[in-house]
């Protein structure tokens, strides 16, 4: 990254900074990533870094914006390609899993940010992302009920919480195992159990 990031337009440089932080978070404790470490990894001075972001919190906020935009965009494309609500839910689940597997630094950053005391801009963005994500799941669940694919008595709110919690559990196990292949191996089997619990019996 040091070779390619020295002479870039401002917007591309910001993008490289964001990707650098995510990359570093996949290798070390996110709370220990300093602006000096980011600049060094990119072959820049801290002064050059601060021309794009005033401080570390601004960088973290930009990272969260990037995560929100990319994840939701990937999910919307995956869902749009499916007609069946059940198929769309499965595609959404697997797309999210693949996104995390490709960027293991993201969950580490999210967990670290949520442990910080008080309200921060990145934390508020994480909460907004979670709400939008839950709304998308709820919509698919209600569509599934309407077309008879999903049990009409299902508590959609609880099912959405379980959907997200299942992914979080897979991510946590993958981080503990220090093995991103763990999430790939287990996601299809775990989702099959989830789907069995929500689908209509009729």
Secondary structure as GFF3:
##gff-version 3
##sequence-region A 1 202
A	DSSP	alpha_helix	10	25	.	.	.	ID=ss1
A	DSSP	three_ten_helix	30	32	.	.	.	ID=ss2
A	DSSP	alpha_helix	35	42	.	.	.	ID=ss3
A	DSSP	alpha_helix	46	50	.	.	.	ID=ss4
A	DSSP	alpha_helix	56	80	.	.	.	ID=ss5
A	DSSP	alpha_helix	85	102	.	.	.	ID=ss6
A	DSSP	alpha_helix	104	114	.	.	.	ID=ss7
A	DSSP	alpha_helix	121	146	.	.	.	ID=ss8
A	DSSP	alpha_helix	156	177	.	.	.	ID=ss9
A	DSSP	alpha_helix	181	198	.	.	.	ID=ss10
###
